[in-house]
Amino acid sequence: MVELPGQRAEVFEQPAADATTKMTKASQRALDLAMGAQKLMLEEMVFAGNEWMERARTETHLFSELISKMAGSHSVKDLRTMFEECGQHQIDFVRRDSERIFRHGERMLETASKLFNSRFES
């Protein structure tokens, strides 16, 4: 069989073009994944800062409430009642805080799952 000069170039050009296309798509996916992960980390840092400030504000409020009730109590019975109420407030705060953190963890997992699924599906 006689090989034409242009035929040999075609044999190498098509696989090279396919490889270039695949490398471009892989690079784009890697860049999208890196950018998505960076965005996710930034959102987490903002969330953590907001949560820290909210928790500090709530703790300060609970502490000031405790001090004012202690100052207003006039007997041991009043002190006991005050500590029971403040203890219940603290338990409620911890419960709400735990629920909020749990919901955030669920959202975080969903977001990370979507980030990885969208990158591997395309």
C-alpha positions as CSV (number, residue, x, y, z in Angstrom):
1,M,0.0,0.0,0.0
2,V,1.3,3.4,-0.9
3,E,1.3,6.0,1.8
4,L,0.6,9.6,0.8
5,P,2.5,12.4,2.5
6,G,-0.6,14.2,3.8
7,Q,-2.1,10.9,5.1
8,R,0.5,10.4,7.7
9,A,0.0,13.9,9.2
10,E,-3.7,13.2,9.6
11,V,-3.0,10.1,11.6
12,F,-1.2,12.2,14.2
13,E,-3.2,15.4,14.1
14,Q,-6.5,13.9,15.2
15,P,-5.3,12.1,18.4
16,A,-3.3,15.3,19.2
17,A,-6.4,17.4,18.8
18,D,-8.4,15.0,21.0
19,A,-5.7,15.0,23.7
20,T,-5.7,18.8,23.7
21,T,-9.4,18.9,24.0
22,K,-9.4,16.4,26.9
23,M,-6.6,18.3,28.7
24,T,-8.5,21.6,28.3
25,K,-11.6,20.1,29.8
26,A,-9.7,18.5,32.6
27,S,-8.0,21.8,33.4
28,Q,-11.3,23.6,33.3
29,R,-12.8,21.1,35.7
30,A,-9.8,21.3,38.0
31,L,-10.0,25.1,38.0
32,D,-13.8,25.0,38.7
33,L,-13.2,22.6,41.6
34,A,-10.5,24.8,43.0
35,M,-12.6,28.0,42.7
36,G,-15.6,26.2,44.2
37,A,-13.6,24.9,47.1
38,Q,-12.1,28.4,47.7
39,K,-15.6,30.0,47.7
40,L,-16.8,27.3,50.1
41,M,-13.9,28.0,52.5
42,L,-14.5,31.7,52.4
43,E,-18.2,31.2,53.1
44,E,-17.2,29.0,56.0
45,M,-14.9,31.6,57.4
46,V,-17.6,34.3,57.3
47,F,-20.1,31.9,58.9
48,A,-17.7,31.0,61.7
49,G,-17.0,34.7,62.4
50,N,-20.7,35.5,62.5
51,E,-21.4,32.5,64.7
52,W,-18.6,33.5,67.1
53,M,-19.9,37.0,67.4
54,E,-23.5,35.8,67.9
55,R,-22.4,33.3,70.6
56,A,-20.4,36.0,72.4
57,R,-23.4,38.4,72.3
58,T,-25.7,35.7,73.7
59,E,-23.3,34.6,76.4
60,T,-22.9,38.2,77.4
61,H,-26.7,38.7,77.6
62,L,-27.1,35.5,79.7
63,F,-24.3,36.6,82.0
64,S,-25.8,40.1,82.5
65,E,-29.2,38.5,83.2
66,L,-27.6,36.2,85.8
67,I,-25.9,39.2,87.5
68,S,-29.1,41.3,87.6
69,K,-31.1,38.4,89.0
70,M,-28.5,37.7,91.6
71,A,-28.6,41.4,92.6
72,G,-32.4,41.3,92.9
73,S,-32.6,38.1,95.0
74,H,-33.2,38.6,98.7
75,S,-33.2,35.1,100.1
76,V,-31.7,31.6,99.6
77,K,-35.0,30.5,98.0
78,D,-34.8,33.4,95.5
79,L,-31.2,32.4,94.7
80,R,-32.2,28.8,94.1
81,T,-35.1,29.8,91.8
82,M,-32.8,32.2,90.0
83,F,-30.1,29.6,89.4
84,E,-32.8,27.1,88.2
85,E,-34.1,29.7,85.7
86,C,-30.7,30.7,84.5
87,G,-29.6,27.1,84.2
88,Q,-32.7,26.4,82.1
89,H,-31.8,29.4,79.9
90,Q,-28.3,28.1,79.5
91,I,-29.6,24.6,78.5
92,D,-32.0,26.2,76.0
93,F,-29.1,28.2,74.5
94,V,-26.9,25.1,74.1
95,R,-29.8,23.2,72.5
96,R,-30.5,26.0,70.0
97,D,-26.8,26.4,69.3
98,S,-26.4,22.7,68.7
99,E,-29.4,22.6,66.4
100,R,-28.1,25.6,64.4
101,I,-24.6,24.0,64.1
102,F,-26.2,20.7,63.0
103,R,-28.3,22.4,60.3
104,H,-25.2,24.2,59.1
105,G,-23.3,21.0,58.9
106,E,-26.1,19.5,56.8
107,R,-26.0,22.5,54.4
108,M,-22.2,22.3,54.2
109,L,-22.4,18.6,53.2
110,E,-25.1,19.3,50.6
111,T,-23.0,22.1,49.1
112,A,-19.8,20.1,49.0
113,S,-21.7,17.2,47.5
114,K,-23.2,19.5,44.8
115,L,-19.7,21.0,44.2
116,F,-18.2,17.5,43.6
117,N,-21.2,16.1,41.6
118,S,-21.3,19.1,39.3
119,R,-17.6,18.8,38.5
120,F,-17.6,15.1,37.8
121,E,-20.9,15.0,35.8
122,S,-19.8,17.3,33.0
